Structure formats: C-alpha cells, structure tokens
C-alpha cells in the first residue's frame, strides 16, 4: 500500500488505532458480529494520540 502523504499526516491515524480508541478502519459490522464492539472513526481524536496510555485488549 502506498499513502501519498507525509508521516506527520499519517501518524495521528495510526496512533489512535485499536479497540476502544479509533477502531481498526476495517469492517466494523463484521467485527461486531463476532462481539468485538468496534467503532471506527472518520476523524483525528486528540484524546487517543498519547500511546503511553494504550491498554492491552483482546477481542
């Protein structure tokens, strides 16, 4: 995959990746069908930019 954007534009999306954060940017309905309770966002969430506060979770 190639993303035509500088790292400073991509990093905020990667930093908020995960369950209980910005989601996985994938098939939300499929993930929820198996009980993952995922919610994908379509914007940068300032409250999820600090990686030191990321809890370890599983589906």
C-alpha positions in Angstrom: 0.0 0.0 0.0 1.2 3.5 -0.8 -0.1 6.5 1.0 0.6 9.8 -0.7 1.0 11.9 2.5 3.9 12.9 4.8 4.4 11.0 8.0 3.1 13.8 10.2 -0.3 13.5 8.4 -0.4 9.7 8.7 0.8 9.2 12.3 -2.3 10.6 14.1 -4.4 7.9 12.3 -2.0 5.1 13.3 -1.7 6.4 16.9 -5.4 6.1 17.6 -5.7 2.6 16.0 -7.3 -0.1 18.1 -10.4 -1.2 20.1 -11.6 1.4 22.5 -9.7 4.1 20.5 -10.3 5.0 16.8 -11.1 1.5 15.7 -9.3 -0.6 13.1 -10.6 1.2 10.0 -11.9 -2.1 8.7 -15.2 -4.0 8.5 -16.9 -2.7 11.7 -20.1 -4.8 11.1 -18.1 -8.0 10.8 -16.0 -7.3 13.9 -19.2 -6.5 15.9 -20.9 -9.7 14.6 -18.2 -11.7 16.5 -18.6 -9.5 19.6 -15.7 -7.1 19.3 -17.7 -3.9 20.0 -15.7 -1.9 17.5 -16.4 1.7 16.5 -14.3 3.2 13.6 -13.8 6.9 13.5 -13.5 9.2 10.5 -11.6 12.0 12.2 -8.5 12.5 14.3 -9.3 12.1 18.0 -6.9 14.2 20.2 -7.7 12.0 23.3 -6.2 9.0 21.6 -2.8 10.5 20.5 -0.9 9.5 23.6 0.4 6.0 23.1 1.7 5.7 26.7 -2.0 5.4 27.8 -2.9 2.4 25.5 -4.3 -0.5 27.4 -3.7 -4.1 26.2 -7.0 -5.5 24.9 -8.2 -8.5 23.0 -11.4 -9.1 21.1 
